[in-house]
């Protein structure tokens, strides 16, 4: 069997979900197809050259081990390590700069700037969201009024500034390589992680595929998080291309089996 180093943090605490349960479930199936070693990303270096593939999964926000992550990223490039996901992404894999880039290119994304000098580009709004460019899992996220925003020292362009969107619901589209697998949504806005199966329309999938195509990853799992505005328009919230939580235990068995089967095939293709 081929050897797979599966990076995860089984002790990471996330609001509303247990990462470790998902990874135990997935690796419980993968072990029948690969020699699996589970490892915290902080301790992976000594194992990396002895395996055929490194799977980067539920490690939590890399802002909690940013230097270690940066070193790992460099080793992937310099040592030509095989990874799943492929480390060529332009989205969360590299921070939140992509939200500014997509805004400037006219993609259907929540309008984003990184300076109070540019908030006129966000149109007329009195309530804003700010979050660190290197954040994740809502770490450092705040809601501010216009006056509160203008009174804050946000110099250095380290924060993203967005209008607070009045949306109907949030929805996530899950892709393996560039193929759509399933979608989940939170019908109750205040319960982000109480998810139900979402029957995505062709138009919805085409919306999500715009960002998958833009990111141009050949191998890996990506989650396109979006929100549906009250008027019906859908906007990108974020594109998670590093270690997207899959909510796989919330899925019906048929969808679970298909996804895991496709994941095994995708992993075998590159080792």
N, C-alpha and C positions, 0 to 999 in steps of 0.2 A: 504493500500500500504506500501511496505517496504521503509524505509528512506535511502536516498543516499546523502552523503556529497561530492559534486563535487568541487575539488580544482582546481582553475585556477587563472591566473592574467590577468584580462580583459584590463589592461593598459600597459601590457608588449609590448615594441616596438621591432619588429624583422624585419630585412631587407628582403623586398620582399614578405612579407605575413602578414596578420592580424590574430593573434591567436584568438582574441575575436570573430571574425566572425565564426570561426569553432566551438567554444564552445557554442555560442548562437544557432547555427544550431543544434548541437547534443543534447543539453539539451532541445531544443524546441520539440524534438521527445521523449526523455526519460521521460519528465514530464507526459506523458500519461500512463506510466508504473510504475513509482516510484514517491515518494515524494522527490523532488530534492531541495537541498539547495546549492547555489553557494557560495564559500568562497575563499578568498585569503589564500594560505598556511601559511602565517605569523599569521593568526588569527584562526587557525582551532582547537586548543587544547580544548577549552571549549565545542566544539560540538561533538568531536570524539566518546565519549562514549554513545551518544544519538542516533546514527544512526546504520543502519545495514551493511552499506558498505561505504568505502571511495574510491572515484575514483580520482586518481592523474593524472591530464591532463596538459593543456598548461600553466605551471607556469613560463616558461622561464628558463634560466640557474640557477640551484640551487647555483652556485658560488656567486650569488647576495644575497643570504640569507643562507649561508653555515651553520652557527651555528643553525639557526632555523630548517633547513632541518635535520641536525644531531640529534637534539632533537626529531623531528618527527619520524625519523627512529628508534630511541631508544624506543619511545612509541609504535610504531607498534609492535616491538618485545616483549617488556615487558608486554604490555596490551593485546597482541594477537588480535590486531585490524584486521578486514577483509578489505583488500585493493585490488584494481584493478588498476594498476598491483600488483601482488603478490610481496612482497619485499624480494625475494630470489635471484634476478638476480646477475650476476657476471660481467656485462658490464657497460654501462654508469651510472647505478644506483650507482656504487661504484667508479666512476672516470674513468680514461683512462688506468689504469694499465693493463687491460685485453689485450690491443694491444701488450704489451710486452710479456704477457703470451702466447698469440696465436702465436706470432712470434717464440718464443722459442719452441713451440710444432709443428711447421711446417705447420700451417694452411695457406690457401691462403689469406693472409692479407698483406697490405702494410708493408714492413719490418720496424720495429720500435725498437729504442734503447733509452736510457735516459742519455747517457753520450757521450761526444765527444771522449772518449777513445775507444768507441765501434763502431765508424762509419765505420770501415773497413768491418763490417758485412753487411753494406748496399750496398756493391759492388761499382763499379766505378760510381760515380755521382759527378757533380760539382754544383748542385743546390739542396737545402734542404728546408724542412718545419719544423718549430718548433712550438709547441703549449703547453700551460700549461696542466699538467695532470688533473687538476680539471676544465678545460675549457669546453665551449660549444658554439654553434652558432658562431664559428670562432673567439671567443674572445681570443685575445692575439696571434693569428696565424700570423707567419711571414715567408717570403721566403728569404733565405740567400744563398749567394755563399759559397763555401768551405772556402775561406779565412775569410769571415765575420763570419761564424759559429765558426771557430777555435779561433777567436779573442773575442768571447763572453764568459762571465762568466756564465756557465750553471751548476755550481757546485750545489750539493744538490739533484740532480736527480729529479727536479721539472718539467722538460720539457721533452716532447717527441720529438725525432728527427727522421725524415723520409726523404727518397729521394723524390724529387718533381717528380711525375709521369706524363709522357706524355700520357694522356688517350684520348680515342675517346669521351666518354660520361660517365656521372654518372647515376646510376639507383638505385632505392629504392624498396625493396620488403617488403610488409606489411603483417604481420601475426597476427591472433587473436588466443590466446592460442598457439597451435603449428600448426595451419592450415593456409596455404597460402590464402590470400584474393585477392590482386591485386598488380600491379607493375606500377611505374611511372618513367619516365626518362627525363633528360634534354639534348635534342639533341644539344643545343648550350652551349658549355663549360662555356662561360662567363655569362650565365644567369641561374644560379643554380636553381632558383625557378620558371622558366618558364617551366612547366612540361606538358608532354603528356603521354597518356596511353602507356605502354610498354607490348608488347606481349611476355611474358616470356616463354622460351622453358623449356622442362623437365629438361635439363641440368642446366639451370639457377636456377630453383627452387631447385634442389638438392644442388647446390652451397650454396644458402641461408639457406637451412635447416640444413646444417652442423653446422651453428652458433646457430640456434634455439635449436638444440639438445644439443649442448655444454652448452648453458645457462640454460636449464632445468627449465623453468618457467611453472607452470601449468595453471595459470590464468593471462591474460593480453595481451596487444598489444605491439608488437615489430616491429621495422623497421630496416631492414638490408640494410645499404648504401654501395654501391660498385662502382667500376670504371672499365671500359673496356679498357684495354691497347691497344695501336695501333696494337700489335701483336695478339690481340684477347683474351688474358688471362683476367679473372676477378679476382679482389682483393677486399677484405673487406676494406672499409674506416672507418666505425664505426658501432657498434651494439647499437641502441638506445632502451633501455629496461625500461626507466623511464617514460618519457612523450613525446613520439614521435609525432611530428606534422604530421597529416594524409593527408593534402592537400585534404580533403574530398569534398570541394567545387569545385575542379577541375575534379571530377569524373562524369561520366554519371549517370543518376538517377537509373538505374538498379543496378550498382555497389554500389552506395550509399545505396540503400534500403537493399541490401544483407548484407553489412557490418554492418549497424546499427541493422538490425534484428539479426545477429549473435552476436553482442555485447550485446544486451538485453538478449538473451538466456544465454550467458556466465555469465552475472552478476547475473541472476536468479539462476544459478546453485550453487552459493556460499552463498546465503542469504535465 
